[in-house]
Amino acid sequence: MDVIQRIAEELSVNTQQVSVAVALLDEGATVPFIARYRKEITGGLDDTQLRTLAERLVYLRELNDRRASILDSIRSQDKLSPALENAINAADTKTLLEDLYLPYKPKRRTKAQIAREAGLEPLSDALLEDRNLLPDVIAARFIDSEKGVPDVTTALEGARQIIMERISEAAGLLASLREHVWQKGVIHSIVVAGKEREAEKFKDYFDYHEAINKIPSHRALALFRGRNEGFLSTTLKPGMDEPLEQEVCIQAVHRHLTIPDTRKPADAWLAETARLAWKIKLFTRIDLDLKLTLREAAEREAIRVFASNLRDLLLAAPAGAKTTMGLDPGIRTGVKVAVVDPTGKLLATDTIYPHQPRNQWQESIASLAKLIKTHGVNLVSIGNGTASRETDQLVADVMKFYTELKFTKITVSEAGASVYSASELAAKEFPNLDVSLRGAVSIARRLQDPLAELVKIDPKSIGVGQYQHDVNQAHLARGLDAVVEDCVNAVGVDVNTASVALLKQVSGLSASISENIVAFRNEHGSFSNRKQLKKVPRLGDKAYEQAAGFLRIMNGENPLDASAVHPEAYPVVEAIIKDTGKSIRDLIGQSQFLRGLTAANYTDERFGLPTVTDILQELEKPGRDPRPDFKSITFKAGIEKITDLEVGMRLEGVVTNVANFGAFVDIGVHQDGLVHISHLADAFVKEARDIVKTGDMVKVTVLEIDLDRKRIMLTMKSQIDPADKIQPKQERDHSKHVNKIKPQAAPLPNAMANAMAKALKK
């Protein structure tokens, strides 16, 4: 298979674009570098196209390697016919390739193989070739006790096993039946007898049917989790009308064996062979294949959702370089306090005990006020975990009693803070700081710059996925790492303040090179220009080429070093300076003047129109941050716990996670509410992320409150129809993320139950 041609067709681009992109990837270039600085030679392929290209490149190369291995294996058996070779070369998926290889694949000693060794293959051939033969009569000729064939029954069973194996290895038939069952098949799950109480969280699947090709990823993963935990039994049926679809499939096997009817003696015997082949061989294989297909598709979708949410979280608006206090709320163990300067450097720590059992409220207010005044704190970042609203009230009292202190309080997600606290990275950064206080530092810094802080945490621990622990962890890690790399390089990195964790995400920089950059910076002081990076040990020409454009040097010798203009393209800017007679400092930020320049006047054989256009745009706003402006939200006063809510209440909230079935919103009551996809907008919504993203500030109305199960149902619709209140019950995500909304055994209110029952029928 021509890999380049295939990818070009899939991406709807020309082969030259794919060819050069593949060559760059093979040379070690990263997707962000190619997307940003090699537009001329790739024809402007963007980062999304390049990510797809890279993934498909791996798959198709693996496919070709496997193809070559299979051809060698069959050739060594002296069984490779021209027709088979053509079919193998034309196979465009790993599944089809393995189907073709199945008859020739070395296998354990099967019943069919034993029958061949007993000399029964001529019997099976005879029955296939002459349908007028009487099976019992012809089989009598093959009785041979020494070969393990003592009677006619044994002979015919051996012949049947041979034919059944041939049927099961017929690639065309297998592919056709697999597709038929995929289109018609239904997954049925039931609760394992005796485990009803233990399996309560899977109650929606106790007796559940859905077309296999229609099951959303979150429901598929819930089914597989229930099965793996021993609570559910899942069965694939070939169709809703199981007897009818079974017969359709058996008839397909009849056609494969050319059985027009069963009037001839051998045809009647072969019809039974076809039925058994379908039941024992074909459907068993198809069942495994399609469940695997369903799982893989569900995992891909779950990874896509996780990656999308992670991107939104990483690219959340930074509060900026301001002195910030981080509060990691706790009740019995106290509230951990950390103050960091505008660069994130730790200035002070403390632990206060405003809540039970110590109830040192006034003392805690005084302690916080003193720290805020001493260090000139501009922002107070409050983690959203246990005791968050109580701690928020504490800070509000600081503002009330110390009116001279001017600061802003913001609640942030503390997901992953505890993971960072106990990490090797945190131990290196704060070797003498108690683990519990490191979390407060992280909470402060993630308000200043979410991206710079969150890259220190394993993306899987940030908590914006669905069923993240149930998917292929290698695929998940690869997908999330790509998101982190894209986000970091889209924003750019200040080389004089960045941590090793942030630097190693920059195009071309490994962990060891990043450590060397920080060590060089500590020894020699801040970098004043990009050229100095070449003095860093092990940062060679290739790494410099890949990384330089994404590394920023603020207030350095050359203003271009603070921009996304790559050093290799500085001659273009020098040509503009020479042509216009303006200095670089006179050009930067002059939008009207720069837009009056003709980009084509500064192109040459190396730098084409895309690059020159990018340079002119960059000069308008050098080092521009693609992230939105920072905004804060204030939760409604007096609404601190779920019992404070009332149906119809209008609130502001922050989107904490987006799943296929809707969005979770923090409204400040320690319990995220769910806006089902059907309630995200007045119009029909196909994709939840078309309406909201993680981190968005939204206005919601309380739709229903289930105090027993601590569930809050919200709507973003402008008008609420009382008859249409709630989401399908089975679409509640039982993933790691929603451990805040745990299904219990208590019955739902009638309106909720009726709507869910109605949705289940859909």
Secondary structure, DSSP 8 states (H G I E B T S, - for coil): --HHHHHHHHHTS-HHHHHHHHHHHHTT--HHHHHHH-HHHHTS--HHHHHHHHHHHHHHHHHHHHHHHHHHHHHHTT---HHHHHHHHH--SHHHHHHHHGGGS-----HHHHHHHTT-HHHHHHHHH-TTS-HHHHHHTT-BGGGTB-SHHHHHHHHHHHHHHHHHT-HHHHHHHHHHHHHH-EEEEEE-TT-TTTTGGGGGGTEEEEETTT--HHHHHHHHHHHHTTSEEEEEES-SSHHHHHHHHHHHHHHHHT---S-SHHHHHHHHHHHHIIIIIIHHHHHHHHHHHHHHHHHHHHHHHHHHHHHHHHTS----S--EEEEE--STT-EEEEEE-TT--EEEEEEE--STTT--HHHHHHHHHHHHHHHT--EEEEESSTTHHHHHHHHHHHHHH-TT---EEEEE--TTHHHHHTSHHHHHH-TTS-HHHHHHHHHHHHHH-HHHHHTTS-GGGS---SSTTTS-HHHHHHHHHHHHHHHHHHH-EETTT--HHHHTTSTT--HHHHHHHHHHHHHH-S-SSGGGGGGSTT--HHHHHHHGGGEE-TT-SSGGGGSS--GGGHHHHHHHHHHH---HHHHTT-HHHHHTS-GGGG--SSS-HHHHHHHHHHHHSTT---S---------TT--SGGG--TT-EEEEEEEEEETTEEEEE-SSSS-EEEEGGGSSSS--S-GGGT--TT-EEEEEEEEEETTTTEEEEE--SS--TT-----GGGS--SGGGGGS---SS---HHHHHHHHHHHH-
